[in-house]
Each structure stands twice: as structure tokens, then as C-alpha cells.
Amino acid sequence: MSIVKKRLFWPSLILVVMLGINVFTSNQFLTIQDGHLFGTLIDILRGSAPLVLVSVGMTLVIATGGIDLSVGAVMAISGAVACLLIQDLGNQNSVASVLLIIGIAIAVALVLGLWNGTLVAVVGIQPIIATLILMVAGRGLAQLVTDGQIINVQSGPYSTLASGFFLSLPVAFLIAVAAVVLTILLTRRTALGLLLESVGGSPTASRLAGISARRITVMVYVVAGGFAGLAGLIYSADIKSADSISAGNLIELDAILAVVIGGTALIGGRFSIIGTVLGAVIIQTLRITVVALDIPDKANLLFKAVVVVALCLSQSPEFRAKVFGRFKRRPAVEKVAA
């Protein structure tokens, strides 16, 4: 197969082009300061971490034929719970206490994912409706936790999640990498990936084959909730506060978009974790590139839509065949002697 026809070739090419633009438009694309890597590239990697986490969880859910619209609300709830508990600490710089609070916040997110999975797999509610319930109610729950206020924290260990460095790389980026690697190992080095695709491709056939589709469905929603909760912690650690209104606002749409760019089928079945990560990084790079090109704020969403449409069309074999097929040289028709 030609490399041009590979599913991730065009997204990769567009990402390279946007990174190239940033090389020439940014003052510091990649530099070293105080032993750490800094620059536009590091900003892209660090900024894409929450979206990568949410998108990977979304990929697993979509692979089973579902959808999760509540990831943004789960982000808001986890950040609100963490900041509320940290604010009540006598010493906000206590590493052990902050780690315990992080664990509690992630546990809350896992419970919320379990709620979604139960509604979908056990009660039988359509995924889009089941997660829409938490999308609406969860945002209100986050505001109840914070009493409608923005809770500010000054915790060094907590802010490390977003602004810290380890081995010269951002901690947020390393957390996202660890989550991606673990997901790939579990889905591609074990039978789990095949089970996910079986449940998403044909739930009835998988059930007849003895696969516990209900258990797998609940599991992917729990994982998606956990990843969204972790993303919410990174977001709140970045702004050093819990903003229940802005945290994770509309991130579910970007996550679905990243999944589509990565080549995962929205009807379930085939999925690509690497493709999803590529899609999430493209979305974050696009945001920074738009700023670097001094494109007006009013045109940002339009510019983003144009790039996304171009990406989706470039991945369509039918579109490529219709467009590029016209430019292929047609064989000369031999004249038949009368």
C-alpha cells in the first residue's frame, strides 16, 4: 500500500506543516532553560495532555458503539473536589495529603463513569441520553461543590501536575504518555482490544460468542471517567483553581473530533489509540498556530472547521479516488482500422 493511502498520512502531514509554521513564527520553538525544555513545542505537548486523556477514554467508549458527552462535567467535578479538599488543608504543600486528595478526586470520577456505564449497559438507556444526563447534572453538581464560586489554591505539589517538569519534560505530558502507553499495552498486547472491537462491531454476535458485552461496556465508561477526572485535575492545577463553569467546557466535542481524525469508526468496532493521540495534538497545535498567524478571534472557529473538513476529506478513499482519479492519465484509445 502506498504511504499516501495510509489512514494517518494526511493528519501527520498537516501536523508537520503546522509545526513548521510555528518554527518560523514563534520566537522560541524549542529551547532549554534552567535544565528544562521550553518553547512552543513544549506548550503544545503540555496543553494537549488533558485532551489526549479525554480522547483516549472517548476512543474506548466509541469502540464499543457508545458515546460519552459527560467528560467535560466529570473534569469540572474532579477539579472542584480536589480544590475544595486542598483548600481545607492546614498545609497545602503536604505531598502526602495532596496525593490522597488526588486519589479521592479520581475515585469520584471513576464512580461517575460507573454511573454512566450502569445506565447504558444495565438499565439500557441510549449512550447519548445516559451521558447527556450527567453532562447537565454534573455541571450543576460541580457548582454545588464549589458553591458557585471559583476556589483558588496555592499548593505547590498540586500545581506540579500541570506546570512541573520531570527529566526536562512536562509532568502533564508524561502523565498523558503513561496513560496512552498503558492503554495500548492493554488493548493491543492482550485480547481486550479484540473484545472491544467485537462488542462495538456486533454486540449480538459477541454475546452469542460468550463475551460479556455488559461488563466490557461498563468498564470502558469507568476508564473514560477516570481519564476525564485526571484531565480535570491537570486543568485545575494549571489555573490553580476550580472553575466549575469553564473546566472541560465543550471538550467532549474536541475529543470526538480527535477520535474521528484518528480514524476510529463512530459506529463502533475499529479504533486507533495512536490516531486519536495524533488528532488531539493536531487540535492543540491548530489553536497555537491560529494565534501565531494573528488570525482574529472571530475567525478562529471557522479556520478550525476548514482544517478539520480538509482532514476528514483527505482520509476518505472515495473522495481521493474522485478528485485525484481525474488527474490520472487515461490510456490512449487505439484506433481501429475501418
Salt bridges, closest charged atoms under 4 A:
ASP43 OD1 - ARG46 NH2 3.29
GLU197 OE2 - ARG188 NH1 3.54
ASP254 OD2 - ARG287 NH2 2.34
ASP254 OD1 - LYS304 NZ 2.65
